[in-house]
Amino acid sequence: MNDLSNVALRDHRCSFSCSPFPPPVTYLLISLFFLGAFVSIFIGIVVRNFIFLVSFLLLSCLVVSFVAWNWVQWRRNKAVVSLFIRSSPDSDLGTASDGQLVKITGIASCGSIALESSYEKATRCIYTSTLLHEHCRLAHAERFSTDFYITDLKLGIGATVKAGSNCNVISLIPETDLVSTTRKSRNLSPHFRKWLQQRNLCLQPETRLLRLQEGYVQEGSCVTVMGTLRTENNGLTIVQPPEIFSTGCLWRRLLFPADIDGLIIALAEKPNIQSSTSLLPNAQV
């Protein structure tokens, strides 16, 4: 089992403090802006022609809009990574070679370890995430992943996904609001109060706004996985890529590239019930 709780807390802090641009790029843009503003104003005063200044301001507005758009998308739960994996074609496990970066969409089933969600107690999960927000601050996180089995929708070929211990998992699984208090309604259910007490969370719902979110992937769900393929002992295994890889520039969405360091797991559109049932393997990881 892989404990990703600290990663969830780090990602939440990073979404507010980090930027899609390295610090040197940010400092360079600020320096160029002040330099361009100084030159434009100087030319306008000396030559008495403010066309250059107007052009500079228009160009600056475009650059600021471009930067702001990327920053907003950066904060939207890995929007760049989501667009990248949706635009990438599914790989063919029948022809893929060892060490190749692959994207597989298929039906997930539990391995030797099955997870249970923290609040709703959903059983037979391969991934769970429960987040408790206090105002805008993430006060508590419980996020876990484990090794599981995926059956490719294309050919019905099965593979083991090593999302367990020591794996850096990049989750694109959304969380759903389960509990949300407002200024007018701060009464908590007995189940929620018990959940807080079991975790020794000394929060004051009467004076603070709380929001509980939970997301999970149960056995039988359709998921998309992107990682490195390993062929060992006549079996297929998908593991975390050994090196960081880039999404590349997504020019259609005006997005800068993002570096990916880990195994990507995302929800996919679920096929019809008959195909889902037939693709569930009996083997365990």
Secondary structure, DSSP 8 states (H G I E B T S, - for coil): -EE-HHHHHHHHHHHHH--SS-HHHHHHHHHHHHHHHHHHHHHHHHH---HHHHHHHHHHHHHHHHHHHHHHHHHTTSHHHHHHHHHS----TTT--TT-EEEEEEEEEE-S--B--SSS---SEEEEEEEEEETTEEEEEEEEE--EEEEETTT--EEEE--STT--EEEE---EEEEE--SS-----HHHHHHHHHTT----TTTS-EEEEEEEEETT-EEEEEEEEEEETTEEEEE--SS-EE---BGGGTB---EE-SEEEEE-----HHHHHHH--S---
